[in-house]
């Protein structure tokens, strides 16, 4: 059976907003990422932070916007159970990145673009009937 579009979500983010949160205190720079990043994403963030704080900030902003867009594709029950840390983005999938829940449920295709201080994430939730 063909795949059908179930829902779409979009989020736009002013990247300096994330930079401000990460720059407030050393505590907030550690705490905020641990609250919103999946364990795989957190490892990547920590590696990026050592090399380039700007790249690390962009990474957190990207993850945040994707998860906000995913949230907008969920129904009421799923939204009540939503946890940022339970979601991650996989970028090495072909032909496009996907967002994945720890349970493995759902098909969420991702598109992200940024220009200057703004980043936009678009997520389409699809469904392939059994």
trRosetta pair geometry for C-beta under 8 A, 3 or more apart (Angstrom, degrees):
i j d omega theta_ij theta_ji phi_ij phi_ji
1 128 6.7 146 84 -171 92 71
1 129 4.5 -24 84 60 153 104
2 128 7.7 -115 139 -126 25 79
3 107 7.5 -80 -147 93 124 159
3 126 4.9 15 175 174 113 127
3 127 6.9 155 -158 76 69 35
3 128 4.6 -41 -98 -82 79 88
4 126 6.7 154 78 -159 36 75
4 127 5.4 -24 62 63 88 88
4 128 7.7 154 15 -87 67 39
4 129 7.7 36 7 -25 112 93
5 8 7.2 -4 -178 -49 116 93
5 124 6.1 -57 -135 -173 98 112
5 125 7.6 95 -167 76 59 55
5 126 6.0 -50 -104 -105 43 74
6 73 7.3 79 97 -176 96 105
6 125 4.6 -67 69 108 106 96
6 126 6.0 150 2 -130 95 16
6 127 4.6 82 -55 -17 123 109
7 72 7.7 -166 151 122 118 68
7 73 4.0 143 103 -151 119 78
7 74 7.7 -165 82 -38 160 21
7 124 7.6 170 89 -156 44 49
7 125 4.4 9 55 45 85 120
8 72 7.9 -17 119 111 45 109
8 73 6.5 -62 -175 -96 4 100
8 122 7.1 -14 -170 -171 102 87
8 123 6.9 157 -158 86 54 55
8 124 5.2 -20 -104 -105 82 69
8 125 7.2 -153 -75 16 33 77
9 68 7.5 -166 154 122 122 57
9 69 3.9 144 114 -178 102 61
9 70 6.2 -167 63 -60 150 10
9 71 6.8 148 -157 62 158 50
9 72 3.1 140 -130 73 112 105
9 73 4.2 -100 -23 -39 116 83
9 122 7.5 162 87 -155 50 44
9 123 4.7 -6 59 58 95 103
9 125 7.5 50 -4 -21 100 104
10 69 5.6 13 -112 -121 14 107
10 72 7.1 -62 28 71 41 156
10 120 6.7 -4 -172 -174 97 98
10 121 6.9 168 -152 87 50 54
10 122 5.0 -8 -105 -106 87 71
10 123 7.5 -171 -75 22 42 68
11 64 8.0 -126 126 124 148 72
11 65 4.5 -172 95 -159 117 74
11 66 7.6 -129 43 -54 126 14
11 68 3.8 86 -91 94 158 118
11 69 4.4 -120 -1 -56 100 82
11 72 7.2 172 -55 -8 92 133
11 120 7.1 172 88 -151 47 54
11 121 5.0 1 54 53 92 98
12 65 7.4 26 -118 -137 11 122
12 118 6.3 -7 -173 -169 98 107
12 119 7.2 160 -155 84 52 46
12 120 4.8 -17 -102 -101 77 85
13 17 6.7 -119 -176 48 85 125
13 18 7.1 34 164 -28 127 114
13 61 5.6 176 114 -169 141 96
13 64 6.5 105 -104 95 160 112
13 65 4.5 -114 -10 -80 131 114
13 68 7.7 135 -62 30 114 149
13 118 7.0 150 78 -155 47 58
13 119 4.9 -18 61 62 98 94
13 120 7.5 174 18 -82 71 38
13 121 7.7 24 -2 -2 111 99
14 17 4.8 89 81 -16 90 109
14 117 5.9 11 -159 143 73 102
14 118 6.1 -33 -103 -98 52 71
15 18 5.9 -53 -163 34 49 107
15 19 6.4 50 143 -20 74 106
15 57 6.8 90 178 139 100 107
15 58 6.6 -7 -142 -102 132 66
15 61 4.8 -6 -123 -115 80 166
15 114 7.0 62 -55 -154 130 132
15 117 5.2 -140 39 -166 99 57
15 118 6.8 -138 -12 -79 91 17
15 119 5.7 87 -65 -12 98 109
16 19 4.9 -52 -142 40 44 119
16 20 6.1 53 156 -28 71 98
16 117 5.7 -14 -17 -155 99 117
17 20 5.9 -50 -152 29 28 113
17 21 6.9 27 150 -16 60 103
18 21 5.7 -53 -153 34 37 111
18 22 6.3 29 153 -13 68 109
18 57 5.8 144 110 -170 108 86
18 60 5.4 170 -180 101 134 109
18 61 4.4 -148 14 -80 159 89
18 64 6.4 -172 -94 14 128 152
19 22 5.9 -61 -147 42 30 108
19 23 5.9 19 158 -14 67 117
19 57 4.9 28 -89 -153 81 145
20 23 5.9 -65 -139 43 26 105
20 24 6.8 52 157 -54 62 86
21 24 6.2 -28 -158 -14 31 114
21 28 6.1 -131 172 159 65 122
21 32 5.3 112 146 -102 117 166
22 28 6.9 -163 -125 119 22 93
22 29 4.9 66 -170 -114 67 76
22 32 6.4 -115 -85 58 65 141
22 33 7.7 48 -107 -41 103 100
22 56 7.8 157 -162 115 160 105
22 57 5.9 -140 33 -105 156 93
22 60 6.8 136 -64 49 132 161
23 29 7.1 57 -80 -77 23 107
24 28 4.2 18 62 45 114 153
24 29 7.5 -172 48 -42 70 75
25 28 4.8 94 50 8 79 97
25 29 7.0 -138 93 -6 43 87
26 29 5.5 -54 -148 35 35 116
26 30 6.6 26 155 -12 66 105
27 30 6.1 -66 -156 40 30 102
27 31 5.7 16 158 -14 70 118
28 31 5.6 -57 -126 45 33 106
28 32 5.5 34 177 -24 71 109
29 32 7.1 -34 -121 29 15 105
29 33 7.6 7 168 -3 45 108
30 33 7.0 -77 -167 40 26 100
30 34 6.6 11 155 -11 65 118
31 34 5.9 -70 -152 40 32 108
31 35 6.3 26 158 -21 70 110
32 35 5.9 -63 -152 34 30 110
32 36 6.6 -8 166 8 67 112
32 60 7.6 54 121 -165 110 144
33 36 6.5 -79 -141 50 30 88
33 37 4.9 -4 -178 3 76 127
33 42 6.0 128 147 -120 106 84
33 45 5.3 -175 -157 130 142 162
33 60 5.9 -89 -100 -108 94 124
34 37 6.9 -50 -99 45 21 94
34 42 6.4 54 -102 -119 59 136
35 84 6.8 52 138 64 64 134
35 85 7.1 -101 178 -52 30 110
36 60 7.2 83 84 -160 127 92
36 63 6.7 130 133 115 104 116
36 64 5.9 5 164 -93 148 85
36 67 7.1 -169 -173 42 96 159
36 84 4.3 -51 -140 142 60 151
36 85 6.9 -149 -157 -63 12 70
37 41 3.9 -135 -167 98 99 113
37 42 4.3 139 107 -65 124 75
37 45 5.8 -69 -116 -14 170 143
37 60 7.0 -74 -63 -118 117 80
37 63 5.9 27 -104 138 83 163
37 84 7.5 -14 -38 139 21 107
37 85 6.9 26 84 -111 28 72
38 41 4.5 88 51 10 78 106
38 42 6.9 -142 90 -11 36 87
38 85 5.8 133 -94 -166 49 52
38 86 7.2 22 -100 169 97 2
38 87 6.3 -124 -57 86 119 35
38 88 3.7 -71 33 -72 161 103
38 102 7.8 174 -133 -65 118 95
39 42 5.6 -50 -143 32 30 115
39 43 6.8 33 157 -20 61 101
39 85 7.7 60 -33 -171 67 96
40 43 6.0 -53 -156 31 31 111
40 44 6.8 26 149 -12 63 106
40 88 5.3 47 55 -139 119 155
41 44 5.6 -58 -152 40 37 111
41 45 6.1 42 150 -24 69 105
41 59 7.7 170 -169 159 93 108
41 63 5.5 94 -163 -110 149 148
41 88 5.5 -165 -34 -128 107 97
41 89 7.3 70 -85 32 120 82
42 45 5.5 -49 -144 35 33 115
42 46 6.4 34 157 -19 64 103
43 46 6.0 -53 -149 34 29 110
43 47 6.6 27 153 -16 62 106
44 47 5.8 -56 -151 37 33 111
44 48 6.2 31 153 -17 67 108
44 59 6.7 -149 121 -172 106 147
45 48 5.7 -59 -147 40 30 110
45 49 6.1 36 155 -29 66 106
45 56 5.6 87 -162 -151 70 92
45 59 5.6 -175 -101 106 77 133
45 60 6.2 64 -122 -66 127 89
46 49 5.6 -47 -142 28 30 116
46 50 7.0 32 157 -19 59 100
47 50 6.2 -56 -161 29 32 109
47 51 7.0 13 151 -4 64 110
48 51 5.9 -70 -152 45 36 103
48 52 6.2 -53 -179 58 76 80
48 55 4.8 -126 -170 108 112 104
48 56 4.1 157 111 -82 105 77
48 59 5.5 110 59 -7 170 151
49 52 7.9 -99 -125 69 16 38
49 53 6.2 38 -147 -102 62 60
49 56 4.0 67 -79 -96 65 160
51 55 6.7 -21 91 50 101 137
52 55 3.8 60 92 12 119 111
52 56 6.5 170 93 -13 63 83
53 56 5.4 -55 -146 38 35 115
53 57 6.3 38 155 -22 67 103
54 57 5.8 -52 -149 34 31 111
54 58 6.5 30 153 -16 63 106
55 58 5.7 -53 -148 38 33 112
55 59 6.3 39 150 -25 64 105
56 59 5.5 -51 -150 32 32 116
56 60 6.6 30 154 -16 64 102
57 60 5.9 -54 -150 36 32 107
57 61 6.2 33 152 -19 65 108
58 61 5.5 -54 -145 39 32 114
58 62 6.2 37 154 -24 65 106
58 114 7.1 -157 -150 56 107 171
58 119 7.6 148 -151 -73 76 143
59 62 5.7 -53 -148 33 28 113
59 63 6.5 26 155 -16 63 105
60 63 5.8 -55 -148 38 32 110
60 64 6.1 35 154 -22 66 107
61 64 5.7 -55 -147 36 29 113
61 65 6.3 24 158 -16 65 109
61 114 7.8 75 111 -99 128 145
61 119 5.3 119 139 24 117 155
62 65 6.1 -58 -146 38 26 106
62 66 6.4 26 157 -19 63 109
62 89 7.7 -86 135 31 101 160
62 112 5.7 53 -147 -169 98 158
62 114 7.6 -85 -85 -39 93 132
62 119 6.3 -111 -86 -178 62 151
62 121 7.2 125 -159 -75 57 119
63 66 5.9 -57 -148 36 28 111
63 67 6.3 22 158 -14 65 110
63 89 6.5 -143 -113 5 73 120
64 67 6.1 -65 -152 39 26 106
64 68 6.3 27 153 -20 65 108
64 84 7.9 -9 -116 -142 61 131
65 68 5.6 -52 -146 36 32 113
65 69 6.4 32 154 -18 65 105
65 112 6.9 114 91 -125 124 108
65 119 5.4 -144 -24 113 162 110
65 120 7.0 -162 178 -154 143 17
65 121 3.8 147 131 -5 101 124
66 69 5.7 -59 -152 38 30 110
66 70 6.3 34 149 -21 66 104
66 87 7.9 -162 114 134 101 126
66 89 5.4 6 130 -68 168 131
66 99 5.8 173 162 -85 113 125
66 110 5.7 8 -136 -137 114 132
66 112 6.5 -50 -72 -74 100 122
66 121 4.6 -139 -80 -157 52 153
66 123 6.6 104 -159 -64 67 119
67 70 5.3 -45 -144 34 36 115
67 71 6.4 47 152 -27 63 100
67 84 5.2 58 169 -132 160 82
67 87 5.3 142 -113 80 101 140
67 99 7.4 159 -88 -144 55 138
68 71 5.6 -47 -152 28 32 118
68 72 6.9 32 150 -19 61 103
68 121 7.1 117 60 60 91 129
69 72 5.8 -53 -155 31 35 113
69 73 7.2 33 149 -19 62 103
69 110 7.7 120 86 -125 137 85
69 121 4.4 -135 -15 109 141 104
69 122 6.3 -160 -154 -125 151 15
69 123 4.0 139 129 2 111 111
70 73 5.8 -61 -161 31 38 110
70 74 7.0 42 147 -32 68 103
70 87 6.1 165 79 -150 165 159
70 99 5.0 -122 -84 123 132 162
70 108 5.7 20 -117 -156 101 154
70 123 5.2 -100 -75 161 57 177
70 125 7.9 104 -142 -70 64 107
71 74 5.9 -55 -159 18 37 117
71 79 6.2 80 -169 -122 83 88
71 82 5.5 62 -116 -149 95 163
72 123 7.5 136 59 55 96 114
73 108 6.9 155 67 -118 158 106
73 123 5.7 -101 -27 106 136 114
73 124 7.7 138 -106 -153 141 19
73 125 4.0 140 175 -24 137 130
74 78 3.7 -127 -172 100 114 122
74 79 4.8 153 99 -60 118 74
74 82 6.4 165 49 -72 168 119
74 125 8.0 144 -66 -72 49 160
75 78 5.1 88 52 16 68 106
75 79 7.0 -129 100 -10 31 93
76 79 5.7 -57 -147 34 28 112
76 80 6.7 28 157 -20 63 103
77 80 5.9 -54 -155 31 32 111
77 81 6.8 12 154 -3 64 111
78 81 6.0 -69 -150 47 33 102
78 82 6.5 62 147 -59 66 89
79 82 5.3 -23 -151 -16 37 123
82 86 7.8 -154 -166 49 46 121
83 86 4.4 77 76 -3 99 112
83 87 7.7 167 88 -8 59 86
84 87 6.5 -77 -165 37 36 102
86 101 5.8 14 139 -154 98 79
86 102 4.8 -86 -162 -1 80 112
86 103 7.8 16 176 -10 117 84
87 99 5.8 5 -174 -180 111 104
87 100 7.0 155 -152 79 63 39
87 101 5.6 -36 -95 -98 74 60
87 102 7.7 -97 -69 -22 34 74
88 99 7.3 171 89 -152 30 62
88 100 5.8 -22 64 61 77 88
89 97 5.7 19 -180 171 102 125
89 98 7.3 168 -152 88 61 36
89 99 5.4 -36 -97 -98 71 69
89 100 7.6 145 -106 15 22 77
89 110 6.1 -23 -135 9 112 173
90 93 5.3 69 114 -24 107 110
90 97 6.3 172 85 -155 50 77
90 98 5.4 -6 55 60 99 84
90 99 7.8 170 15 -96 73 21
90 100 5.8 30 -11 -4 113 123
91 97 4.5 -24 -111 -103 58 115
93 96 6.9 -13 95 82 98 35
93 97 6.1 117 45 -122 101 33
93 98 5.2 3 38 3 159 104
96 109 5.6 47 97 -161 129 100
96 110 6.8 -178 149 60 101 60
96 111 6.8 -37 -164 -76 130 79
97 109 7.6 118 84 -163 53 55
97 110 4.4 -49 95 66 100 113
97 111 7.8 156 48 -78 98 35
97 112 7.5 -12 48 4 143 104
98 107 7.3 -62 -146 -161 123 61
98 108 5.9 116 -168 78 75 66
98 109 6.0 -45 -104 -103 74 45
98 110 6.1 165 -111 3 17 100
99 108 4.0 -45 57 99 96 131
99 110 5.4 105 -31 -55 91 122
99 123 6.2 -16 7 -128 136 127
100 104 6.7 -7 -170 -116 103 45
100 108 7.3 -163 -66 44 39 108
101 104 6.7 -91 76 -7 77 15
101 105 5.4 -22 58 50 129 80
101 106 6.2 67 5 35 116 115
106 125 6.4 -44 -168 -147 112 102
107 125 6.8 122 79 -162 63 54
107 126 4.5 -50 95 65 120 89
107 127 6.8 174 36 -80 113 33
107 128 6.9 59 -12 -4 153 95
108 123 5.4 -7 -173 -170 100 112
108 124 7.4 160 -154 78 51 41
108 125 5.4 -19 -100 -100 75 71
108 126 7.8 -178 -82 17 28 74
109 123 6.9 153 77 -156 48 56
109 124 4.8 -10 56 57 102 93
109 126 6.6 40 -9 -10 107 115
110 121 6.8 -29 -159 -165 95 97
110 122 7.4 139 -159 79 46 55
110 123 5.5 -15 -100 -102 67 79
111 121 7.3 152 83 -158 49 50
111 122 4.5 -12 62 60 99 103
111 123 7.8 -170 25 -74 66 38
112 119 6.7 0 -172 -177 98 99
112 120 7.1 171 -149 88 53 49
112 121 4.9 -13 -102 -104 86 76
112 122 7.6 -170 -74 23 41 67
113 119 7.3 175 93 -152 40 57
113 120 5.5 -6 60 57 84 92
114 118 6.4 -177 -149 99 72 48
114 119 3.8 -22 -98 -101 106 79
114 120 7.3 167 -84 16 55 60
115 118 6.0 -7 62 63 73 91
